[in-house]
Amino acid sequence: MKNLGTMTQAKEPAKLTVGGKTVDLPVYKGAVGPDVIDIRSLYASTGHFTYDPGFTSTASCSSSITYIDGDEGVLLYRGYPIDQLAKNSDFLEVCHLLLYGDLPNAEQKAKFEHDITYHTMVHEQLQRFYHGFRRDAHPMAVLVGVVGALSAFYHDSTDINDPHQRLVASYRMIAKMPTIAAMAYKYSVGQPFVYPRNDLGYAENFLYMTFGVPVCEPWKSSKTLAKAMDRILILHADHEQNASTSTVRLAGSSGANPFACIAAGIASLWGPAHGGANEAALKMLEEIGSVDRIPEYIKRAKDPQDNFRLMGFGHRVYKNYDPRAKVMQQTAHEVLDELGSKDGPLFKVAMELEKIALNDDYFVQKKLYPNVDFYSGLILRAMGFPVEMFTAIFALARTVGWVAQWDEMVEDPSQKIGRPRQLYTGATQRDYMPVAKRK
């Protein structure tokens, strides 16, 4: 796997004065982006912690995998712009890039695709695990449980100190996640599981296992739908130190096995503020319903006294147009054209909302541009996925990013077990009093 890149120390340190005492704190420069102030010695030098809820101004690690410039609308995987990868590459090639740091040559690509494809089957006894869930269990609940249980099936790849075992575990999770996600869907609708096929590509295989039915007419995906799913996977493969990725790193910092770490990431992604945004955007479009109702909702969105918010617009990181959204918009047109859904009311509402957001002074000034979630829900619904599967597909895509980040964390010699500190606001020390004496 790719090792960490290098960072250089600036000549001039940062100076911090606390209680009349001034301390020098090293400043480090990365390859690109803001410099960081090294505060590891702050408590020992001053007796103070920093206070940063949400870690919005804190670099928790150094990484050479993904870079985001939210102000400029830039997302790079190992230096490659996301739009170039989504238009020209395929998901497994991007997986190789994230894991190893470089795009593969023809020989490397063929071997990597073979190794992933021939690991897509899951242990047959794992099917029994699914039957322990209620029929109406949320697919994300199933994914959390099943992925966490993989460590009970694959004991030969849980030693995080063995590079080969880490590699095997990484390949297994990338390969098996489409099978596990498709099985979660099949179980929820009461259909038999469909085994993966080695003659299909990664995205097409997932669609086949999801929508194919054994002993019926052979199911085959169109090239447009397979490419759309491939792009969705690429666009969601990694996104720097977001909540779920940070969760994977934090869990991994304790030495937990890789399957447990990825299960923790899935649990974090399940939160509606993280992985559920495309579902929320789709529900908003359904609530609006028709183009003639848009002015009413635009008025509500501008009203600070109204709790309504336009979902799928703006981003915590991107203060410019989400670079992923441009590719997703094109993909939405292609998919809806293919399926004859372009004249549907939801897509018309989406297009009119996008037009308003890009031209209305209110949205332009606040930089509330459409993000990737604005379109992905439309695409997934048109392809036949229920909303409950949206976040599961997100988890499927993000697995390679989690794996790459986890492996990088394990190899980082400066990494320690995560142990954030706090600003304590509770009671000071109190002596115990017998119940009879308490007032």
N, C-alpha and C positions, 0 to 999 in steps of 0.2 A: 504494500500500500504506500501511498504518497506520504512522505514525512512532512513535518511542519516547515514552512518557509522561515526566513530569517527576518529579524527586526533589528534596527540600529538605534543606538542611544544618542540622543541629541547632546550637543556640547553644553548647552545651558540647562541646568535643572530648574524645576518649578520651585518657587519659594513660598512656603506657607507659614504664616505667623499666627500662633495660637497662645493666648495668655502671656504675651510678651516674649515667647520663645519662637524663633524662626528655624524651620527645618528645610533641608534640601531634599526634593523628591525627584528621582530620575524621570526623564521624559523619553519615550520610545516612539520611533517612527516606523510605520508599516510600509508596505509596498505602495499603498494609495489610501486616501481617507484621512480622518482626523488622527492627530497624535494622541498618545495616552500618557497619563501621569501615573507612575507606579506608586501606589499607596500602601504596599505591603508592610512597610516599616512605620506607618503612621501611628498605629496604636502604641507600639513600643516607644516611639519618639515623643508622642504628645499625650497619650492616654485617651485619645479621641477616636471614635469611629466616624465613617461617613454615613450619611443618611440619604438613601436613594430608592424610595418605594418604586417597584416595578423595574428597577435596574436600568432606567432609561438613559442614564449617563455613565453607566459602568460597563467596562469591557471585562467580561468574566473569563476570557481565555484569548489566546492568539490562535488564528486559524488561517489556512491557505486555501480554503475550499470555495467559499462564496463571498462576493462583495456586493453591497447595496449602497447606492447613493440616492437617497430618497428625494433630495432636492432636484436632482437632474433626471430622475426617472431611469436609473441605471441598475441592472441586475446582471452580474457576471458569474458564471460557473467556471472556476479555474481560469478566469480571464476572458472567457468567451461570452459575448453578449447573448442574452437569453433568446432574443428574436432570431438570431442566426441559427442557433441550435434547434429551435422549434421548427423553423422552416426547412432546414437542410439535413438535420440529423434524425436519428431514431432513438427510442428510449434506452435500449441496451447500450448503444454507443455512449449516451450521456452517463449511464451508470458506470461504465468503464472510466470515463473522464473523471467523475466524482471520486471514485475509489482510488484510481491510480495517478491522477493528476494530468493525464494527457489523453487525447483522442487516440484510439487504437489504429494501427495499420491493418491491412487486409487480413494478415495471418492472425494477429491478436484479436481482431473483431470476430473472426470465425470461431476461434477457440473459446472466447468468452461467451458467445451466443450458445455454443454447444454445451458448455459447462452449466450455464443457467438453465437452458432448456431441459437438460437431462436431470435436473434436480427439482422439477416442478411437482412431481408426485409427492403426496404426503403419506405418512405411515398409515396403513389401513386401520389400525386400532384407533386412530384419531377420530374416525367417524363416530365411534361410540361417545366420544366427548361431546359432540354436537347434540346428541340426543338427551343430554343432561339439562339442556336449556329448554325453557318454555318455547312453544312454537312461535310466539309473537315477540321473542326477545329481540332487542335492537341489535342490528349487525355489529355496532361498535362494542357492545357488551360481549358479543361472541368473540370478536377479534381480540379484545383484551385478555379474555380467558384462554383462548386457544393459543395465541402467540406466547403467553406466559408459560403455558404447559409444554411448549416445544422442548424446553430444557429437560423435561422428564422423558422425552422420546429420543433425544440426540445428546447423550452423555459425552460423546466423543468430540464435542465442539463447544465446551463451556469453560475451558481453561483459558482465561484472558491473558495469561502470561506466555502462551504458546502462539506465535504468529500464524502458524499453519491452522491451528484450531480457530483462531479469529477469522481467518480467511474463509474457512469452510462454513462457519456460522453465518458470515456475511452473505456468501453465495446462497446458502439455504434460505435465508429470510427473503432475499430479493426474489428467488425462484418460486418459493412456496406461497408468498403473500397473495398473488392472484388466485391461486387454488383455494386458499383459506377464505378469502373474501367472497369468491363465487359460491363456495359451499355455504357460507353464512346466508347468502341470498336464497339459494335453493332450499335451505332448511326452513326459511321464513315463509316460503310460498308452498311448501309441502311437495316439492318435486325431488326426484332422485338426484344424487350428486353426479356430476359429469366429469370424467377423468380428463386430464390435459392431453393434448396431442403434440407430439414432437415435430410435426410438419408445419405448425403454425407459428407465426411470430408472437412476441410477448403480449402486445395489446390485443391482437386478434384472438389469441388463445383465451385471454380473460373474457372477452365477449362470447366466445364459443361456450366456455364453461358456465357462463351466467345465463345465456339465453337458449343454448342447445338443450335438446331433450333426447335421452337414449331411446333407441328402437322406434324412432319417429323419422320423419323426413329430415335428411341431413341439413343442419343449419350452417349457413355461411355468411360471414360479414362482408359488406361491400368495402371496397378500398377506401372510400371516403370516410366511413364510420371507423374503420380500423386506424386510419391516419388521425382522425379527430381524437380518438382515445389515446393514441401515442403522444399527441401534442399536449393533451391534458396531463398526462403523466410527466412529461418533460417540464412543463411549466410549474408543476408542484413538487418537483424532486427535491429541492432544497431552498432554504430562504434564511440563511444566516442563523443568528442565535435567537430564534423565536421561542415561544413558551414551551412547545413540545420538544424542540431540539435541546433547549437548556435543561429540560426535565431528563432527557436521555443522558446528557452529560453528567448531571447531578447524581442520577442513579448509578451511572457507571463509575463515578469517582469513588464509590464505596467498594468497588471490586465485584459488583453484582454481575451475574452472567449476562451475555448479550441478549438473550431472549427476554429476560426480565426487564432489561433496560428499554427494549423496543416496546414491550407491553406498557411500560410506564409512559412512553411517548404517545402511544395510542390513546391512553386514558386522558392525557393532557389535551390532545388534539380534539377530543370529544366535546370539549367545552364550546358553547355557542359563540363565544367571543373569538374563538380561534378557528376551528375547522368547520363550524356550522354556518359560516357567513353566506355561502352560496345558497344554502337552503333558506336562509332568512331573506335573501334578495328575491328568490323565486316566490316566496309567500307574499312579499310586498307587491310584486307585479300582479299576482292573482288578486290581491286585495284591491288594487287600483282598477283592474279589470278591462278598462277600455280607454282609448286615447282621450275621449271627451272629458274624462274625470281627472286627467293629469293636472290641470290648473288648480283644482281644489287641493291636491296633495302637495303641489309645489308651494302653495300658500302656507299650508300646514308646516312644511319643512323649514320655511323661513321664519315661522313664528316661534320665538324663544320660549313662549308659554305652553307650546304644544309638545307633547312627548314623541310625536311621530318623527322618524328619521328616515331618510332615503337610504335603504340598505344597498350595498354594492357600490357606493360612491365614497371616495376618500380612502385613506389608508394611514395607519399609525406611522408607518415608515415613509411611504411615498408621499411627497408634497408636490408631485408632478404627476403626469399621466403614467399609470402603472404600465411598464413595458410589456408585461404579460398580457394586458388587456387588449392591446392592438392585435396580437396574434390570435387571441381567443375570439375577438370580434369577427375576423376573417373566417375562422373555423365555424363560428355560429352560422354565418351566411351559407357556407358550404354544406353543413349538415342539414339545415332547414330546407335548403334547395333540394337536396337529395331525398328528403323525406316528405317534401311537399307541405311543409309546415310554416313556410315563410309568411304566408298571409294570415297566420293565426293571430289572435288578439294580443297575446302576451309578447310576441316578438315586435308587433307594432308599438305597443306601449314602451318596450325596452328601447327601441330606436328613437322614439320621440323624447323619452327621458334623457337619452344620451345627447341628443341634439341640444336640448335645453341646458343641460349641465355644462356643455362645452361653449355655450354662447351667453348664458345669463350671467350678468355681472356678479350677482350674489355668489354663485357657485365658482366662478372663475377666481374671484378675490379670495375665497376661502380654500381654493384649490381642491374642490370636491369633484375630482375626475372619476370616471368609471374605473373600477378595478377588476381584477381577474374573476372575482366571484360574481360580478354582475352578469357575465355571459355563461360561465360554466354550468350554472344551474339550468339555464335554458337548454343547453346542449345535452346534458345528461338526461333531462326529462324527455326531450325529443327522441333520444336513443332508447327510451323505455325503462330507465332506472327509476325506482321509487325514491322519494326524497330521503328515506332512511339510509339509502346506500351512498348518498353523496359524500358523507364524511369518511365512510369506509374506503371509497375510491381515493380520497385525499390521502388516507393512511397508506394505501397501496403505493401511491406515487412517492410519498415522503420517506418510505422505508429506506431507500438507498441513501438519502441524505442523512437520516439518523445513523445508519450504519457507518457511513464515511466519517461523520462527526465523532461518533463513539470510538472508532478505531484511532482517529487522530488524537483524541483525548487520552486514550490508553498509552500511546507512544510518546506523549508530551512529558518530558522529564520534570517540568516545573509544575505539573498538575498535582493538586492535593485534593483530599476528600472535601467536598463542598460543605461549608459551615458558615452560612451568613450570620451576621450579628444583628442586634436589634436595639431600638430605643425603648427601654422598659418604662412603662407608665402605670404599672400596677401598685399594689400596696407595698410599703416597706416592711421590714421584718417585724413580725408580731409573735408574741408568746401564746402558746396554747392555753386555753381556759376550759375547765370542765363544763359540761353542758348545764349543770345546775347553777353556775355563776354567770352564765351569759344572759344578757338583757335582750 
